[in-house]
């Protein structure tokens, strides 16, 4: 057994046999130029181009259905690249020099690919698009066409140096058990598609991936970011067990009838389908910063409005909780000029920026949200990283001012539910006062654990301290729940803790009203809720809250 | 025939807006070229019919380009291209 570590992009694991993606299509040496019939090669190129264009069009339609319209539009750009006169000229020159069509295609693309490779950021991504288009043509022309991604053997795990958007969109989640790539990050197209398709996937494994042989058995754990080669029985069983859970599309209750809302965390609209498929009751955390990342200027009010409306219309019955812009700390955005900070996690981030340097963005986001609230669906808005009552009051005043502005402009709007994220010890200590001013609280356990334990999320040396089962964190959660309920506010949890089915009984016992998590863990958590008896859960929570150590809490959970 | 146009779509002359621009340029017989104004009179003009050339200009939202067209339907081509460049993408305004 051997373990490689990369970046997990879906909280799912899969077991299967390795199929290496033959990405670089190898061409045989070209024949003597004098034996090549240039006219015939021109015709072969032209017909390959037509086939490729037709394929692209049908893939665009398929991707629209499976991963969403916006993601699918990448194929529109591919059609333009395919028909580019610069490429056509390069190919024509090579054919005139006596090369067969496939070699000419490789020649024709090489200049433009190099040109884009030398550029930065999004421009460099165009090189990937060009390679994608070139390989599509080569597959049509050579027929030997490498791996057919749409027809992989059942239970295979695809390994590749990199996967292009069209590669990933071709994978059939009913047949493929997952994929792993040497390159790519959490926000690459491949990662986004993997999440939409519900595929176990790990990216960014580096050169070590090359050592894994075709046909070997591996586990891809998209949650831990691990790829385990030749797993032992225990690992194999654990990996294979994940998918056998029934998807419950309706809200669930404990065995004795207490309803718990189970919602999805998401960052982009492309993830909506996945959330619906896994049976989410609503959205418990819509991280709006993804609307602001990877672009050169902020989205305007109307673009945001459309995004929020789309999320709301996906859940006509359920609630959609949108978190206002939460940047700073570990989330840099180029056009916001975030200051360098020695302690970014303790610096200007979350609501602190919205009430300070990003006040303009905050206002336009609130305008979009209040307008979106006027349509059907139940919108809720929450503020991140609040630690004082003053901050909350300023935020609420801004909401009021924005509502007044909209009224005087005669623009239709409505008041969404308003809430606060509980992420700092300060917020916990004034949770009563916060809850009295809003409709709900939502506990962000990752940040709460970081700040309660004074242990940075990204520092491995203190990773042990960063566990919500430490009594100080549990007690902070319990105190927040009590404060919410004493003030007739509902309380949810949207950190990693909420999506761990092993902790569901404890959280039910602690009287959380809502749990929000990555879509893929929803079926497991719903299954646990249905099995849970609220009285037994309350007793478990009571014992856990009296436990002096994490060790004691863990022992209780394993009893 | 020339015209200077400011790029309205947030993504600039990139990906989706670029694809739309090239598609539109190809609907006309006129030869159209495009050059970034910010780089001055000497900036190299590229063929508006080439996605590669247009994308590689890297023109961003708010920047200006100079469109030049020659041919019978030059004016119509410029009108159509100006429309593409001055129309926000869906969801923008």
Interface residues (C-beta under 8 A of the other chain):
Chain A: X73 X74 X76 X77 X79 X80 X81 X83 X84 X85 X86 X87 X112 X115 X116 X119 X122 X123 X126 X130 X295 X296 X297 X299 X300 X301 X302 X303 X306 X307
Chain B: X10 X11 X12 X14 X15 X16 X18 X19 X22 X23 X26 X47 X49 X50 X51 X52 X53 X55 X56 X58 X60 X61 X62 X90 X91 X92 X93
